[in-house]
Amino acid sequence: MAMGGGGGGGHVRGRRRARKRPLSEINVTPLVDVMLVLLIIFMISAPLLTTGVPVELPKTEASAVDTNKDPVTISIDRDGAIYIDKDETAFEALASRVAEAAGEVDPTEQPIFVRADGRAPYQAVARVMARLSASGFSKLNLITDTAADVAPAAAPATELAPGASEG
């Protein structure tokens, strides 16, 4: 009995059986999907993490401040309590705590953002700014909400002629 060359277990020259090699490519599509989802989550949550003390900022027409350095944020709540980032601070220790938070060679060049509640006593805000200014901090910024619907201050009903003064 003879075996045919058509299909048995014999080896036919020129025809090799394709071997399955291990896949050496990494499918990066799931990795990209996960990274995009994480990017979106962090983009949404990052602005929410910057405010530590809930304050109701006054509305103004001022523009945003450009700064290259990370600022030290001082918050003043409606009762006049002072916070550096999220930590409550006594008024007497304000300058030294701000200098620690700035952590630079020259902390007086660090931008300082003062966030005061719109209902906070004006005296508390003025005292904080005066203490920081007297301590050598020169880059003080008041943080407010920008609002397009804020009406400009009403003009006086009667106008004085140029050079005239009220009697």
PyMOL commands that set and color helices and strands:
alter all, ss='L'
color gray80, all
select helices_A, chain A and resi 29-49+91-102+107-109+122-134
alter helices_A, ss='H'
color red, helices_A
select strands_A, chain A and resi 59-60+72-76+82-84+87-89+112-116+140-143+145-146
alter strands_A, ss='S'
color yellow, strands_A
deselect
rebuild
show_as cartoon
